[in-house]
């Protein structure tokens, strides 16, 4: 009886301490929660509301009319097609290149530390400076065309032809690979070396070790990198806008170009409808990736 009494008394003390600790935690979280609600949650809810009205002033309920007009818009369909094409090409490339570079940098290479620093440098360089450099490279009179001319190849108008799409992909990769390499390096260094030694003793080659050990233990990191890369691919507007302006070549006219133009013309209904649809697409992709990752984890267990 005494032991039960003391145990109940200890449980009450623990619960009391946890309640006090929870109050302190909420006090620390309150400023961030207020800021998130004020600058993200409330504007998002208002944006969804405006996508269902005919005007931000009158606010008469219009149902799905704004979404129907959006889907009938040729410029919107072009922006959606270009955005998904860009993501479908750049995200796998980003994942493959960053993983390959991380594996190489994880080995004992000459100038290993300097190479790691070189891949991280794009993260700390201002975007405007980056864009200025790429403009110098891919301008009609830029360095790339000068090199092509020296080999007898005709100049390419990079930003006013379909080649602009590949320029933006290269800029995106150059800007984002470094951070993914850091994430993959952190994941690789958490894998015990004993696993590779045991696999080597049992006769497993490097490809078998990579598929059965490296990829398996890098699954959580890879999942995070894929989500991050998809979100960054939807935010490539900044670089594209600075390189090509408000109305770039059709091949690089992205979703955010469309939304920026709707904001300039004060067409709030189409702007908010496009933003809501973009959010819904990203949410579905992330939910699908979560389900895929969960099934893969169950399969491996």
DAWOHU-V437821 format. One record per backbone hydrogen bond with DSSP energy under -1.0 kcal/mol. NH is the residue of the N-H (numbers start at 1). CO is the residue of the C=O. E is the energy in kcal/mol with one decimal. If there is no record, write none. Layout:
nh,co,e
NH,CO,E
NH,CO,E
This chain:
nh,co,e
5,1,-2.4
6,2,-2.9
7,3,-2.4
8,4,-2.5
9,5,-2.4
10,6,-2.5
11,7,-2.3
12,8,-2.2
13,9,-2.0
14,10,-2.5
15,11,-2.5
16,12,-2.4
17,13,-2.5
18,14,-2.5
19,15,-2.1
20,16,-2.1
21,17,-2.6
22,18,-2.4
23,19,-2.0
24,20,-2.1
25,21,-2.3
26,22,-2.5
27,23,-1.9
28,24,-1.8
29,25,-2.1
30,26,-1.6
33,29,-2.8
34,30,-2.8
35,31,-2.4
36,32,-2.6
37,33,-2.5
38,34,-2.6
39,35,-2.5
40,36,-2.0
41,36,-2.2
42,37,-2.8
44,40,-1.9
45,41,-2.4
46,42,-2.5
47,43,-2.4
48,44,-2.3
49,45,-2.2
50,46,-2.6
51,47,-1.3
52,49,-1.6
53,50,-1.2
54,60,-2.3
59,55,-2.2
62,52,-3.2
65,62,-1.6
68,64,-2.2
69,65,-2.6
70,66,-1.8
71,67,-2.3
72,68,-1.5
77,73,-2.0
78,74,-2.3
79,75,-2.1
80,76,-2.6
81,77,-2.5
82,78,-2.4
83,79,-2.3
84,80,-2.5
85,81,-2.2
86,82,-2.5
87,83,-2.3
88,84,-2.6
89,85,-1.7
90,86,-3.0
91,87,-1.9
93,89,-1.5
94,90,-2.9
95,91,-2.6
96,92,-2.7
97,93,-2.8
98,94,-2.2
99,95,-2.0
100,96,-2.4
101,97,-2.6
102,98,-2.1
103,99,-2.2
104,100,-2.0
105,101,-2.8
106,102,-1.5
109,107,-1.3
112,109,-1.1
115,111,-2.2
116,112,-2.1
117,113,-2.1
118,114,-2.1
119,115,-1.8
120,116,-1.1
121,117,-1.5
123,120,-1.8
124,121,-1.5
130,126,-1.9
131,127,-2.8
132,128,-2.1
133,129,-2.0
134,130,-2.4
135,131,-2.3
136,132,-1.9
137,133,-1.7
138,134,-2.6
139,135,-1.0
142,139,-1.9
143,136,-1.6
144,137,-2.1
146,142,-1.7
147,143,-2.4
148,144,-2.4
149,145,-2.5
150,146,-1.7
152,149,-1.6
153,148,-2.8
158,156,-1.7
160,157,-1.3
164,161,-1.9
165,162,-1.3
167,163,-1.7
168,164,-2.2
169,165,-1.7
170,166,-2.3
171,167,-2.4
172,168,-2.6
173,169,-2.5
174,170,-2.6
175,171,-2.0
176,172,-2.1
177,173,-2.4
180,176,-1.4
181,177,-2.5
182,178,-1.9
183,179,-1.9
184,180,-2.7
185,181,-2.6
186,182,-2.0
187,183,-1.9
188,184,-2.8
189,185,-2.1
191,188,-1.2
195,192,-1.0
197,193,-2.0
198,194,-2.6
199,195,-2.3
200,196,-2.4
201,197,-2.2
202,198,-1.9
203,200,-1.3
204,199,-2.8
209,205,-2.4
210,206,-2.6
211,207,-2.4
212,208,-2.7
213,209,-2.2
214,209,-1.7
215,210,-2.7
217,213,-2.4
218,214,-1.5
219,216,-1.0
222,218,-3.3
223,219,-2.5
224,220,-2.0
225,221,-2.5
226,222,-2.5
227,223,-2.0
228,224,-2.4
229,225,-2.7
230,226,-2.4
231,227,-2.2
232,228,-2.3
233,229,-2.1
234,230,-1.2
235,232,-1.0
240,236,-2.0
241,237,-3.4
242,238,-2.0
243,239,-1.9
244,240,-3.0
245,241,-2.1
252,249,-2.0
253,250,-1.1
254,252,-1.1
258,254,-1.8
259,255,-2.3
260,256,-2.3
261,257,-2.4
262,258,-2.1
263,259,-2.1
264,260,-2.1
265,261,-1.9
266,263,-1.1
267,262,-2.7
268,266,-1.5
271,267,-2.0
272,268,-2.8
273,269,-2.1
274,270,-2.5
275,271,-2.3
276,272,-2.4
277,273,-2.3
278,274,-2.3
279,275,-2.3
280,276,-2.4
281,277,-2.3
282,278,-2.3
283,279,-2.6
284,280,-2.3
285,281,-2.2
286,282,-2.5
287,283,-2.5
288,284,-2.4
289,285,-2.2
290,286,-2.4
291,287,-2.4
292,288,-2.4
293,289,-2.7
294,290,-2.3
295,291,-2.2
296,292,-2.3
297,293,-2.2
298,294,-2.2
299,295,-2.4
300,296,-2.2
301,297,-1.7
